[in-house]
Amino acid sequence: MVTLTFLTRADCHLCETARKAIAEAVAGRDVNVDEIDIDSDDDLSGQYGWDVPVVLLNGRQHSFHRVDTDRLSKALAALGA
């Protein structure tokens, strides 16, 4: 199973767009999606403060600011999801 971690924050319009792209890319796949508000974690906020939304696949950064559905779908397929 692939783990997709979606780093976000409240009132982030790019995050709303990314959430839709992620939902489309993971539909029907064996993917565990964890959504984390970076403002609830000082380390994440310090590391990714200006880069949200961020998508991590199995802990590795895949994208930030904008999520391309096709690119994410290909990456998930390459990981076996």
N, C-alpha and C positions, 0 to 999 in steps of 0.2 A: 504494500500500500504506500502511496505517495502522500507526504504531508505538505500541505500548502499553508504557509503562515501569512496572513494578511495583516500588515501593520497599518493602522489607521488612527484617526483622531476625530473627535466631534466637530461638526460644522466644517467639514472638508469637502468641497464640491468635487474635487478630483477623486476623492475616496468613494463617493457615491457612484461615479462613472466606472471606477475600477471594480467596485462590488458587482455591478451588472456584467462586466466583461468576465470576471472570475466565475460567476454563476453559469454563464454560457459555456465557458471552457471546461468546467468540471462536470457538467451535466452528463449523467450516465457513466461516469468513470469512477474507478475505485480510488478516491482521493479524500483524505481527511482534511477539512478546512478548519483552521484555528484563526479566529479574528482577535487581534489584540490592540487595544487603545494604548498607544505609546505614552500618553500622558499619565497612565497609571503605573509606569515603570521608569524610574529615573535613568537607568542605564540605557534603555531603548530610546527614551526621549533625547538623551544626550547624543546618541549615535545616529538617530534617524530624524531628528527634530524638523529639519527643513525638507526632507526627502519623501514624506508620505504622499500618497500611499506607496508601500513597499510590499513586494511579493517575494517570499522565500520558498524555494522548493527543496524539501528535505534539508532545510537549514542554510541553503546557499541562495544568495540574492539572485533573483531572476529579473526583476524590473522595479522601477521606481518612477514616481510622478504620473506616468501613464501606463496602462496595461493594454497591450495589443492581444486581442482574443486569439487570433490565428497563431501568433508566436507562442503564446502560453499553451495553446492546444498541442502544438508540435512538441514543445518541451515536455508536456505531460505524457504524450505518446512515447517519446524517447525514453522516459523513465518507466514505461510499462503500465501506465494508468489508462 
